[in-house]
Amino acid sequence: MTTPQISQDPLYQMLRHDDVEGFNRARQAGTACDLRGCDLRGLDLRKLELAGMDLTDAYFRGADLRGIDFRGCRLDGASLADAKISGCYFPVEIRAEEIFLSVSHGIRLRHPE
């Protein structure tokens, strides 16, 4: 298991400072962002646009993820412990039981190929 990282990536820092709109604008403008293994615990990420992002090993403990569309995202090893996930879309490859166990018990998601 990897330890969640505090990245110096400028877009990641926007999320850490509650600037979801700025993150979305930067991504729409084509700015790349690497959130693999990042510590996103406790953040309010509602309205975050993550289309096609690799979120391998991302740590979302206690984050507010309501309404996020994770379809097309890579979530292998991500943890959703105690996260708010109402209204989220998840990749169809990840079973509902797997998501439930991640939210309730903190297991890392397994995203099959």
N, C-alpha and C positions, 0 to 999 in steps of 0.2 A: 504494500500500500504506500502511496506517495503522500507526503506531507503537503497540505495546501500552501500555495505560495502567494506572497504579496508581490505582484509583478510591477515593474516600472513602466510598462506599456501605457502610453498616454490615454488610450481608450479605456483600459481597465481602470486607470486612476479616475476617469470620469464617473464610472460606476461606483467606485468607492466614495465619491463625493456627491452622490445622489443626482448626477446629471445624465439621466437615461435619454432625454431628448437630444442632448449633445452627442451622446454615443450613437444614437440612431442616425442623426444627420451626418456624422463623420463616416459611418458605414455606408450610407447611401451615396456619399461622395466618392466611395471607393477606397477609403482608408482601411488597411488591414489591421486585424487585431487577433492576438493569440490568447485565448482564455483557458487553454489546456492546463489543468492542475491548479487553477487559480482559486483563491479563497474568496468566496462570494457570500459567506455566511452572514445572516441577519440583514441583508440589504433588501430594499424595496425595489424590485426589478420589474414591477408591472409596466406594461407597454414596451418592454424591451424587444427589439427585433433581432432575432438570432438566425435568420434563414441560412442554412447550410454550414453553420459553424461547427468546429470540432471542439466539443466540451469534455473531452476525455479527462477523467479524474477531477473534474470541477467539484468544488465543495459548496453546496447550497444550504447547509444546515440553518434552519430557522428563517430562510429567505422568503420574501413574498413574491411568488412566481405566478400569481393568479393571471390567467388569460394568455400566458406565453405560448407561442406555437413552436414546439421543439421538433416538429416534423422536418426531416432532412438534416437534423443535427446528429452528430456523433456523441453518444452519452456513455460510452463504455467506462466504467469505473467511477462515474459521477455519484455523489451522495445527496439525497434529498431529505435527510433526517429532519423531522419537524417542520418542513417547508409547507407553505400554503400553496396548494396546486389546483385549486378550484378553477375550472374552465380551461385548463392547459390541454394542448394537443401533444401527444407523445408519438415517437416513431412506432409504426404498427408492429415492428419486429420485437418490441419490448412488451412482454406480457403484463397485464394489469396487476397480477399478483406480485410481480417483481417491483413494480412501482410502489404498491402498497407496502411491501416489506422495506423498501428504502425509506419511505416517509416515516413509518412507524418504528422501525428498528435500526435504521441507519446503514443497512447493507449497501454495498456499492452495486450500481446497476450493471448488468451484463447485457451488452448490445451485440447480439449475434450478427455475424457477417451476412 
